């Protein structure tokens, strides 16, 4: 399970399109019982890792399926702002 966060919220993801119930079971091992992200539905999507040169770190962004550098993920995100 991978974790990423930014100014607008945070997300957990796992590479590959895994069964959503299996993903939620794994997510519970990484989060507290009161974590609001447990109330969000995960999705299957495609992402890419890109470099944010201004901020000096990498970011995970949306990608078209099978495009260069893209990979399938099971994704759950909580917007906090």
Residue pairs with C-beta under 8 A, 6 or more apart in sequence:
1 12
1 13
1 14
1 26
1 27
1 29
1 30
2 12
2 13
2 14
2 15
3 10
3 11
3 12
3 30
4 10
4 11
4 13
4 59
4 60
5 11
6 59
7 81
8 79
8 80
8 81
9 77
9 78
9 79
9 80
9 81
10 37
10 77
10 78
10 80
11 60
11 75
11 76
11 77
11 78
12 27
12 30
12 31
12 37
12 75
12 76
13 47
13 60
13 73
13 74
13 75
13 76
14 23
14 26
14 73
14 74
15 71
15 72
15 73
16 72
16 73
16 74
17 44
17 72
17 73
17 74
18 74
20 41
20 42
20 44
20 74
23 42
23 74
23 76
24 38
24 42
27 37
27 38
27 42
27 76
28 38
31 37
31 38
36 78
37 76
37 77
37 78
40 76
40 77
40 78
41 76
42 74
42 75
42 76
43 74
43 75
43 76
44 72
44 73
44 74
44 75
45 62
45 72
45 73
45 75
46 62
46 63
46 64
46 65
46 66
46 67
46 70
46 71
46 72
46 73
47 60
47 61
47 62
47 63
47 70
47 71
47 73
47 75
48 60
48 61
48 62
48 63
48 67
48 69
48 70
48 71
49 58
49 59
49 60
49 61
49 69
50 58
50 59
50 60
50 61
51 57
51 58
51 59
52 58
52 59
63 69
63 70
63 71
64 70
65 72
